[in-house]
Amino acid sequence: MDAVIIALRIVHIVLGVFWVGTIFFVVTFLAPSVQALGPQGAPLLQQLLQRRYFSILPLIAALTIVTGLLLYWRDSAGFTGDWMGTRAGMALGTGGVLSIVAFVIGVFLMRNPTLKALALAPKAQQLAELPEREVAMQEIQALRQRATTSARWVAALLALAVIAMAVARYL
């Protein structure tokens, strides 16, 4: 029994479940609810910001990827082509690549617009003149839409990654 591999698998699977589950919750329930609330949804997002959700989730995703790479390196005996060319190796590799793409989209196309919208919201509310406020609100809406679309892509990529990894050993 290899205690390091067991520990890596536990960390990888538990953090992966948290990452994927959180993204599915956001896409399925949280984002539509915040959207339906309009400006009244901003305090909920501000609470997530204060609780460091937008910093912790990328960290969890990064740790999931790093532990997955370590496990893949170990299984492939140092990324050897022979093992990586097996069906299991290709399935795990595909799942890993999909996860990395999901991470990049999540950080740059989902997280960043969300943080920018959260920073703009209080300023927009303080604008006294209606035309300026409307322009700011349109920018916030565009940022939210970009984040929502990106979140859907992240969820789809992570679903495919989970499926690839779940079936890899049976191929």
Secondary structure as the mmCIF struct_conf table of DSSP 4:
data_model
#
loop_
_struct_conf.conf_type_id
_struct_conf.id
_struct_conf.beg_label_comp_id
_struct_conf.beg_label_asym_id
_struct_conf.beg_label_seq_id
_struct_conf.end_label_comp_id
_struct_conf.end_label_asym_id
_struct_conf.end_label_seq_id
HELX_RH_AL_P HELX_RH_AL_P1 ALA A 3 PHE A 25
HELX_RH_PI_P HELX_RH_PI_P1 VAL A 26 LEU A 30
HELX_RH_AL_P HELX_RH_AL_P2 ALA A 31 LEU A 37
HELX_RH_3T_P HELX_RH_3T_P1 GLY A 38 GLY A 41
HELX_RH_AL_P HELX_RH_AL_P3 ALA A 42 GLN A 50
TURN_TY1_P TURN_TY1_P1 ARG A 51 ARG A 52
HELX_RH_AL_P HELX_RH_AL_P4 TYR A 53 ASP A 75
TURN_TY1_P TURN_TY1_P2 SER A 76 PHE A 79
HELX_RH_AL_P HELX_RH_AL_P5 GLY A 81 MET A 84
TURN_TY1_P TURN_TY1_P3 GLY A 85 GLY A 85
BEND BEND1 THR A 86 THR A 86
HELX_RH_AL_P HELX_RH_AL_P6 ARG A 87 ILE A 105
HELX_RH_PI_P HELX_RH_PI_P2 GLY A 106 ARG A 111
HELX_RH_AL_P HELX_RH_AL_P7 ASN A 112 GLN A 126
BEND BEND2 GLU A 129 GLU A 129
HELX_RH_AL_P HELX_RH_AL_P8 LEU A 130 VAL A 167
HELX_RH_3T_P HELX_RH_3T_P2 ALA A 168 TYR A 170
#
